[in-house]
Structure formats: C-alpha cells, structure tokens
Amino acid sequence: MRILLALCLLLSAAAAQADQLDTVKKKGDLICGVLGTDEPNSFVDPKTRTIIGYEVDLCKAIAKKIGVKLTIKQLAVAARIPELQQGRVDILAAALTHTREREAVVDFSLTTFVTGQRVMVRKDSGITQLSQLAGKRVVTVRGGTQEPNIRRAVPNVEVITFETAPQALVALQQRKAVGFVNDEVSLLDAYGKLGPAQKDFVLLEQSISSEALALGLRKNEPAFKKVVDDTLRELEKSGEAERLFMYWYGPQSRLKYDKRHFRIETDKLT
Amino acid sequence: MSVDLSIVLSGEFGEWLLRGFLLSIELTLITLVLAFPLATFIALLRLSPWKPLQGLGFAYVEGIRNVPLLAHLMFWYFGATQLLPEGARNWLYEHDAETVCAIIALTLYTAAFMAEDVRSGIRSIPSAQLEAARALGFGYLRSMRLVVLPQAVRIIVPPLISQTLSLWKNTSIATVIGTAELMYQAQRVETATFRGAETFAVTTVAYLAVSCVITLIGVLYQRRYPVRAA
C-alpha cells in the first residue's frame, strides 16, 4: 500500500512538472472526460453509437483551437476528479458543478451552464414542499453535489445513493423512496422519458441549489486554462454558444428551454 | 497535496467510516449465522440417497455459485423485490431494503460455497467408519454423532473460515445497491473531502485488519484441532 501511494504521488508530481498545453500539443490528442449518460450534455447517439452532446461540442471547439484531435473518455460521476488529478484525462466536461470546495483541487473554466438541483417526487406521496421530505427516503447519484445539497436543504432527510442516475430513478419508480434528487436538466430529461408514467410523478418547484457548471481543469496550468477560456469566449462572441445551447436545450429538443438564462463570461462564483 | 490521515479519521468523516465499518461487520455476522445452517441443509440434500433431492442440491449449488455476486445483488434489490405482494413490499421499503437485500444475496451466495465444503468434509470420512460403528451396534444417528461428525468437523471448519474471509470482502460489493457499508461510506468521504488516497488507505487497513483476524482464527483452530488420520 505504501509503495502504491508513493507511486501515485510520484506520478502526479511528474505530471505536474510539464506544461499541460505543450504535452497535449506534443501528443496531438486532447482527452476529454464526459459522463456519456447525461443527455443532452453527453450521451450515446443511438444512430452512430458515438458520444455526442452540448459538452462534447465544447470539447470539440477546444481541440480545434489547440489544433489536435479529440478523444472522448467516459467516466463515472465519482471518478471525474480523481481521473483528472491523475492525468488520465486532460479536461472534464462532465456536468461538473463549480464549488468552492472543489476549487482547492481543480481549476474551473468559464461557467458553461447554469442550473439548479431539484427533487422529483411520487404524486401519491402527497409531498408538495421540500420541508415535507424530512424523515423520508430520497435517492440520488453518488459522488456529486446532490447528496450534500439535499441534506443542507432538508436536514433530516434520509439519502440513499447509487452509482448512476438511472439506477436511482428505477429505485424511485419501484417505490423504494419518495423522491429523486438530481440536476434540473437530468430530471427534466428523465421526466420526459417516463412517457405515460409521467402522471405519477411531479417535480417540486423549489430548487435545492443554484449550480454553475464548468469545465474542470488540472490545477496550476495557466496556459491550458487560457486556451480553454479563450475558446469559450470566442464561442460566446460569435453566437456559436447561443446556437449550441438552442440546439441541445431549445424548443426543438426534449428539454424545451425557451431561452438561455446565462452567458459564458465568468469563472468566478457569485 | 500531502497525505494527511487525520482529515478522514476525525469528526464527521471518521464517524461515517466507523458506521460503515460496523455495518460491514454486521452484514458478515448475520450472513454467517444464516448461511451455515442453510449450507448444512444443502449439503445433506446432496448427500441424501434420494436422487431428486440430490438434484435439487446440485441445482442450488451450481445455479448460485456460477453467477457473479454483483448480479445476485442487483437481482434481489431491483428484481425480486418487485415480485413481492404490495403489503410486504411496502413494509420492506420502509425498513432498510438495502441491508435486507444485501443479507439475502450474501447468504444465498455464501451458502452455496459453504455447502460444498460441508459436503466434502463429510464425504472425506471413509464409509468403513460408519459401517464399523453400525457393526458395533450403534444406530445411524448415534454413529453419525459419535463417530463421523466429530472427525468431519475438523476437516470442515478450516475451509469455512476461509469462506468467512471471502464473505467479509464480498460485503463491499453491496455498495452498488446503496447499502451503507464501509465501501459506500468511503466513497461518500472521498466525495466530501477529495482525499481519495487517505480514504482508501484507511479503508484498506480496516478490511485488512479484520481479514487478518479471521485468518488468525483459522490458524489457531488448525493448531488446536488438527485433522486426524482416519
């Protein structure tokens, strides 16, 4: 164990020495870590069997700007930050919430999406307010900010977590809990997929948090961060960011957002 | 980032890990208590002179142990619970279904392996021993109790202890169905602290410590009760 630890430390030290932008250019390949199970951010296109989505398009733009090819790597929610820290991916585009706690271990790009987390409950539970969840069982996905946020919003709630969001949704459908906590977008998407079963479920109006999603970058790589942020700024300026949002989230998509409530402009939390 | 174990061992995080550790121990003990009688029963089925009972025992052992434990857990948690009548299902879901399903899956799985150890232990006692006891005038049950089983126990216990070791490690897989055992709590602590190396170092030591204790029990048993030549 001690040897393993020492090895991990050595490897991360070695990775930290070289400038990441140069390394990426040299190997000619940008490895972008995505979830791949999170429509429309990143998901498998049933026709081509490749991973596509809003976050994938952002990665494409960055790879193009650096002038290298893009490799997409699928990650579990809980594996995102460790994979980035250990250098197995160059950048995270994996519905990563920008938090102050995480700022200690990774750097964030400009905010690429603003959303909240909400709770979907079974209608027959009679729950209409967050506070009614006290003492009740809710399910969510492991490794994200969902669990700490729902505990903060409803101190006495009982939380059970699973490896993936679809598993948590199944547990809700099977009545193993009264509520399912997740990012608003994922919830809207899940709700859309329920089909006729929609009548048994309802999304609570109140958000449990407001979240800024951003791309995750390894700490202290200023040159790499500058390229990423410049790319995002250019997307915003050219109107491409707006177009991408409308393509993946707009009225033609399943999520049916009528307009974009944010702009890609800052990497600071408010 | 330097390695600092105190972060994951103190306060709230230490408490989570301790709670997970205790639940893992609990899972192991409850499963052990349930699996051993079941294993003995299955072994007796396989040793019975009646073919259909043998077939039943055989089907149980091969059917269970040739499917990965992960699939067992998923089946009992996401599949089998749906087949229960509504009243029983609602009761279960209000009473920690995650732990109950983990115990069911672990018990059935562990019993399949233990049954084979019990069966081969009994079979290893030459049939002449039973015949000799019968020739001396003991009945079948007394021959078993006084002659065959005391010898068989010495052979059966060491492999059962090593099954217990496997069981202890297997409890970690229950994390996939949301059972809040040690592995589940470790992932929770890692998410909250970003201290993966420390969290899993502590978790590894905890698993290793209990494993060593189980191994030690096995060694002590074999020293105190060595297998005697029949």
Boltz contact constraints between the chains, C-beta under 6 A:
constraints:
  - contact:
      token1: [A, 1]
      token2: [B, 204]
      max_distance: 6.0
  - contact:
      token1: [A, 5]
      token2: [B, 197]
      max_distance: 6.0
  - contact:
      token1: [A, 78]
      token2: [B, 187]
      max_distance: 6.0
  - contact:
      token1: [A, 82]
      token2: [B, 196]
      max_distance: 6.0
  - contact:
      token1: [A, 105]
      token2: [B, 194]
      max_distance: 6.0
  - contact:
      token1: [A, 142]
      token2: [B, 187]
      max_distance: 6.0
  - contact:
      token1: [A, 143]
      token2: [B, 191]
      max_distance: 6.0
  - contact:
      token1: [A, 160]
      token2: [B, 178]
      max_distance: 6.0
  - contact:
      token1: [A, 162]
      token2: [B, 178]
      max_distance: 6.0
  - contact:
      token1: [A, 175]
      token2: [B, 93]
      max_distance: 6.0
  - contact:
      token1: [A, 176]
      token2: [B, 93]
      max_distance: 6.0
  - contact:
      token1: [A, 176]
      token2: [B, 97]
      max_distance: 6.0
